[in-house]
Amino acid sequence: MIEGAMMMEELEQARKIIDEVDGEMAKLFCRRMEAAKKIAAYKGARGLPIFDPTREGAVLAKSGERVADEEMRAYYTLFQKEVMAVSRAYQRKLLSGERVAYAGTVGAFAHLAVRRLFPEAEAVAYPDFFAAWRAVEEGDCELAVLPIENSFQGEVGTVTDLMFSGSLFLNAVTEMPVTQVLLAKKGTSLSGIRRVISHPQALGQCAAYISSHGFLTEEYANTALAAKYVAECDDPTVGAIASAEAAEIFGLSVLESNIHTKATNATRFAVFSRSAHKPSTNECGVRSVFLFTVPNRAGALASAIDIIGAHGFNLRTLRSRPMKDLFWQYYFYAEAEGNLSTEAGREMLAELGGVCDRLKIVGVYKRGDENA
């Protein structure tokens, strides 16, 4: 028992040292980035590239002189490389503006959402949700705009899973009307279409229309990429379900518009970044998003829900998702009206921590952002 207590004391002492060092490093980091800001201004004024291999090579060479311990020296060099990568990303943002990742290509609904939310930013296309997410995690982009829910098809499960396993924070949500149209090569008639391709969500939104025409379907990674495929393929019997903007971009004809089953079709797009937005405690219209798991026993989920309501949080969304690495085990996505930054929010999280096996705050955003 005595030995165990001593080990615990040593552990706590080591953690205390790490916390103190992290605090000092944060101050030094900000000081370093202020210097990087001046360097960016110098380079920008003279048209110099951000990456200077000679300078970075000299910095890394000094790393070996600063750390005497051979084993630690290797890790310090790795640390120095990461710091310089962060510095380059910051300088690039200062000189070129924000880069916003999205999945698909020009003409995709996500691309339209980026243009609406960040008209001055550079929209950067990635092949799928995971690649766009990783681009922000790794510093290639500052933000990612990804769909999280459709009014007809429901949640976008892949993005929900990224929230559960990834490190980004949700900071804003916008609701965007989605008008699905059937596109085909110029000169093609509706009667000539035999097969339509699109993203699974779009195919689901237009299921009744597809069935009424007897079309075969094929899933594609993205609506705009489907339109691009139709424009480039030699088969005139293939059509794509995408946006009207995609028709203009890829030189296709619009055979029919508003082909989605539900008249009011909309998708919620979320903005993700590496840092969490913290609204003021007196700000109104705030919503909080968090994920959690509960023990597999009777009443565990009900206890979590009761805690959320007891602290004045109005639970607007609660849905389960399967955990990929555990058979028949689930985690829960929760979205509630209320601000986790308030005292009530902190108390709620503390109580939830006592009944949940895992609790993760995804983000807090202002409700008005949904209609930005």
C-alpha positions in Angstrom: 0.0 0.0 0.0 2.8 2.4 1.0 4.7 1.7 -2.3 1.5 2.2 -4.3 0.9 5.6 -2.6 4.4 6.7 -3.3 4.0 5.8 -7.0 0.8 7.8 -7.1 2.5 10.7 -5.5 5.3 10.6 -8.0 2.8 10.4 -10.9 1.0 13.5 -9.6 4.3 15.3 -9.2 5.3 14.5 -12.7 2.0 15.7 -14.1 2.3 18.9 -12.1 5.7 19.5 -13.7 4.2 18.8 -17.2 1.4 21.3 -16.5 3.9 24.0 -15.4 6.1 23.4 -18.4 3.1 23.4 -20.8 2.2 26.8 -19.4 5.6 28.2 -20.0 5.7 26.6 -23.5 2.4 28.3 -24.4 3.9 31.7 -23.6 7.1 30.9 -25.7 4.9 29.5 -28.5 3.0 32.8 -28.8 6.2 34.7 -28.7 7.6 32.5 -31.5 4.5 32.9 -33.6 4.7 36.7 -33.2 8.2 36.6 -34.7 6.9 34.3 -37.5 4.2 36.9 -38.2 7.0 39.5 -38.8 8.8 37.1 -41.0 5.7 36.5 -43.1 5.3 40.2 -43.6 8.9 40.5 -44.8 8.5 37.6 -47.2 5.2 38.9 -48.5 6.6 42.3 -49.2 9.4 40.8 -51.2 7.6 37.9 -52.9 9.7 35.3 -51.1 8.5 31.7 -50.6 7.3 30.6 -47.2 9.4 27.5 -47.2 13.1 28.3 -46.8 15.0 24.9 -46.8 18.4 26.5 -46.0 17.0 28.3 -42.9 15.1 25.3 -41.7 18.1 23.1 -42.2 20.2 25.4 -40.1 17.5 25.4 -37.3 17.5 21.6 -37.3 21.3 21.5 -37.2 21.2 23.6 -34.0 18.8 21.1 -32.5 21.7 18.7 -32.0 23.7 21.3 -30.1 20.8 22.3 -27.7 20.1 18.8 -26.3 22.9 16.8 -24.9 21.0 13.6 -24.3 21.3 11.5 -27.5 17.9 9.9 -27.1 16.1 13.1 -26.2 17.9 14.9 -29.1 16.1 12.8 -31.7 12.7 13.6 -30.2 13.6 17.3 -29.9 14.5 17.3 -33.6 11.0 15.8 -34.3 9.4 18.4 -32.1 11.3 21.2 -33.9 10.1 20.0 -37.3 6.5 20.0 -36.1 6.9 23.6 -34.7 8.3 24.8 -38.0 5.4 23.1 -39.9 3.0 25.0 -37.7 4.9 28.2 -38.3 4.7 27.7 -42.1 0.9 27.1 -41.9 0.5 30.3 -39.9 2.6 32.3 -42.4 0.6 30.8 -45.3 -2.7 31.9 -43.7 -1.4 35.4 -43.1 -0.2 35.8 -46.7 -2.9 33.9 -48.6 -5.9 33.8 -46.3 -7.8 30.9 -44.9 -8.0 27.6 -46.7 -11.3 25.7 -46.2 -11.5 22.0 -47.0 -14.6 20.3 -48.4 -15.4 17.0 -50.0 -16.0 16.8 -53.7 -15.2 19.3 -56.4 -16.4 22.7 -57.7 -20.2 22.6 -58.0 -20.7 20.3 -55.0 -23.2 21.4 -52.4 -20.4 21.6 -49.9 -18.5 23.9 -52.2 -21.5 26.1 -52.4 -21.7 26.1 -48.6 -18.0 27.2 -48.4 -18.6 30.0 -50.8 -21.6 31.1 -48.8 -19.9 31.0 -45.4 -16.3 32.1 -46.4 -16.5 34.1 -49.7 -13.0 35.4 -49.3 -11.3 32.1 -48.4 -9.7 29.5 -50.7 -12.0 26.5 -51.1 -9.9 23.3 -51.3 -11.4 20.2 -52.7 -10.7 16.7 -51.2 -11.9 13.3 -52.5 -13.9 12.4 -49.3 -14.9 13.5 -45.8 -12.0 11.8 -44.2 -9.4 13.5 -46.4 -11.0 17.0 -45.8 -11.0 16.3 -42.0 -7.4 15.2 -42.0 -6.4 18.3 -44.0 -7.4 20.4 -41.0 -6.0 18.1 -38.4 -2.6 18.2 -40.2 -2.6 22.0 -40.8 -3.0 22.0 -44.5 -6.3 23.9 -44.1 -7.7 26.1 -41.3 -11.3 24.9 -41.6 -13.5 22.1 -43.0 -17.1 22.4 -44.1 -18.8 19.0 -44.0 -22.5 17.9 -44.0 -23.8 16.6 -40.8 -27.6 16.1 -41.5 -30.2 16.2 -44.2 -33.8 17.0 -43.5 -35.0 14.0 -45.5 -32.2 11.4 -45.2 -31.1 12.1 -41.7 -27.6 12.1 -40.3 -24.4 11.8 -42.3 -22.9 8.9 -40.3 -19.4 9.1 -41.7 -19.0 12.7 -40.4 -20.5 11.8 -37.0 -17.9 9.0 -36.7 -15.2 11.5 -37.5 -16.5 13.7 -34.6 -16.2 10.7 -32.3 -12.8 9.6 -33.3 -11.1 12.8 -34.5 -9.7 15.9 -32.8 -11.6 18.8 -34.5 -14.2 21.0 -32.9 -17.6 22.0 -34.4 -17.8 25.8 -34.2 -20.7 26.8 -36.5 -23.6 25.3 -38.4 -25.5 26.6 -41.4 -28.6 25.3 -43.0 -28.6 25.2 -46.8 -31.5 24.5 -49.1 -30.7 21.6 -51.5 -32.3 21.5 -54.9 -31.5 18.2 -56.7 -31.6 18.2 -60.5 -31.1 15.5 -63.1 -28.2 16.2 -65.4 -27.1 14.6 -68.7 -25.0 15.3 -71.7 -26.3 18.0 -74.0 -28.7 16.6 -76.6 -29.8 13.8 -74.4 -33.6 13.4 -73.7 -35.2 12.2 -70.5 -36.4 9.1 -72.3 -32.8 8.2 -73.2 -31.6 7.9 -69.5 -31.3 4.4 -68.2 -29.0 4.8 -65.2 -28.4 7.7 -62.7 -25.4 8.1 -60.5 -24.9 10.3 -57.4 -24.0 10.3 -53.7 -26.1 7.9 -51.7 -27.7 10.7 -49.8 -28.8 12.4 -53.0 -30.1 9.0 -54.4 -32.1 8.6 -51.2 -33.6 12.1 -51.4 -34.8 11.4 -55.0 -35.8 7.7 -54.5 -39.5 8.2 -55.5 -38.5 10.1 -58.7 -35.9 7.4 -59.6 -38.5 4.6 -59.0 -41.2 6.3 -61.1 -38.8 6.4 -64.1 -37.4 2.9 -63.6 -33.8 4.2 -63.5 -31.0 2.0 -62.4 -28.8 3.6 -59.8 -25.1 3.7 -58.9 -23.5 5.3 -55.9 -20.8 7.9 -56.4 -18.5 9.6 -53.9 -20.0 13.1 -54.5 -22.8 14.7 -56.5 -20.4 17.1 -58.3 -18.0 14.3 -59.1 -20.9 12.3 -60.5 -21.7 15.2 -62.8 -18.0 15.4 -63.8 -18.1 11.7 -64.6 -21.2 12.0 -66.8 -19.6 14.9 -68.7 -16.4 12.9 -69.4 -17.9 9.4 -70.1 -19.1 8.3 -73.6 -22.4 6.8 -72.4 -25.3 9.1 -73.2 -27.7 6.9 -71.2 -26.1 7.9 -67.9 -27.4 10.8 -65.9 -26.2 12.4 -62.7 -28.2 13.9 -59.8 -26.4 17.1 -58.6 -26.8 20.8 -58.4 -27.8 23.2 -61.2 -24.4 24.9 -60.7 -22.7 21.6 -61.5 -24.5 21.6 -64.9 -23.0 25.0 -65.7 -19.5 24.0 -64.6 -19.4 20.7 -66.5 -21.4 21.7 -69.6 -24.4 19.4 -68.9 -28.1 19.9 -69.6 -30.7 20.1 -66.9 -33.4 17.5 -67.8 -35.5 18.1 -64.7 -35.3 20.2 -61.5 -36.6 19.7 -58.0 -36.6 15.9 -58.3 -36.2 15.3 -54.6 -39.1 13.7 -52.8 -39.5 16.3 -50.1 -40.4 19.8 -51.2 -38.4 21.4 -48.4 -35.0 19.6 -48.8 -32.1 21.1 -46.7 -28.7 20.0 -45.5 -27.0 21.2 -42.3 -23.3 21.9 -42.9 -20.9 22.2 -39.9 -17.7 24.2 -39.7 -14.8 22.3 -38.0 -11.5 23.7 -36.8 -8.6 22.7 -34.6 -9.7 25.1 -31.7 -13.0 25.3 -29.8 -15.3 28.3 -30.0 -16.2 29.5 -26.6 -19.2 31.9 -26.6 -19.7 34.2 -23.7 -21.7 32.8 -20.8 -24.5 35.4 -21.3 -24.9 34.8 -25.0 -28.4 33.6 -26.1 -29.3 31.0 -28.7 -26.4 28.7 -28.0 -26.3 25.0 -28.8 -23.9 22.4 -27.6 -22.8 19.2 -29.3 -21.3 16.3 -27.3 -20.8 12.5 -27.7 -20.9 9.9 -24.9 -21.1 6.2 -24.1 -22.8 4.6 -21.1 -22.4 1.3 -19.4 -24.4 -1.6 -20.8 -26.9 -1.8 -18.0 -30.6 -0.9 -17.4 -31.3 2.8 -16.9 -27.8 4.0 -17.8 -28.9 6.0 -20.8 -32.0 7.3 -18.9 -29.7 8.6 -16.1 -27.6 10.5 -18.6 -30.7 12.1 -20.2 -32.1 13.0 -16.8 -28.9 14.8 -15.9 -29.0 16.8 -19.2 -32.5 18.0 -18.5 -32.0 18.6 -14.8 -29.4 21.3 -15.6 -31.8 23.2 -18.0 -30.4 21.8 -21.3 -33.1 21.1 -23.8 -32.1 18.0 -25.7 -33.0 18.5 -29.4 -31.2 15.6 -31.0 -30.2 12.2 -29.6 -29.1 9.4 -31.8 -26.9 6.3 -31.6 -24.1 5.1 -33.8 -22.3 1.8 -33.7 -18.7 1.7 -32.4 -16.5 0.4 -35.2 -14.1 -1.6 -33.0 -16.7 -3.2 -30.6 -19.5 -5.5 -31.7 -23.0 -4.3 -30.8 -21.7 -1.4 -28.8 -22.9 2.2 -29.4 -22.1 5.8 -28.7 -24.6 8.6 -28.7 -24.6 12.0 -30.5 -26.4 14.7 -28.5 -27.3 18.2 -29.5 -28.9 20.4 -26.8 -30.0 24.0 -26.4 -27.7 25.5 -23.8 -24.1 26.7 -23.3 -21.5 24.3 -21.9 -19.3 27.3 -20.9 -21.8 28.3 -18.2 -21.7 27.1 -14.6 -24.8 24.9 -15.4 -22.9 23.4 -18.3 -19.8 22.7 -16.3 -21.9 21.1 -13.5 -23.8 19.0 -16.1 -20.6 17.7 -17.6 -19.2 16.9 -14.2 -22.3 14.8 -13.4 -22.4 13.2 -16.8 -18.8 12.2 -16.3 -19.9 10.1 -13.3 -22.4 8.0 -15.4 -20.7 7.9 -18.8 -17.8 5.7 -19.8 -16.7 8.3 -22.3 -17.7 11.9 -22.7 -16.5 14.2 -25.5 -17.3 17.8 -26.2 -17.6 18.3 -29.9 -18.4 22.0 -29.9 -20.6 24.9 -29.1 -22.2 27.3 -31.6 -24.7 30.1 -31.8 -28.1 29.1 -33.1 -28.3 32.1 -35.4 -25.3 30.7 -37.3 -27.6 28.0 -38.8 -29.2 30.6 -41.1 -26.1 32.6 -41.8 
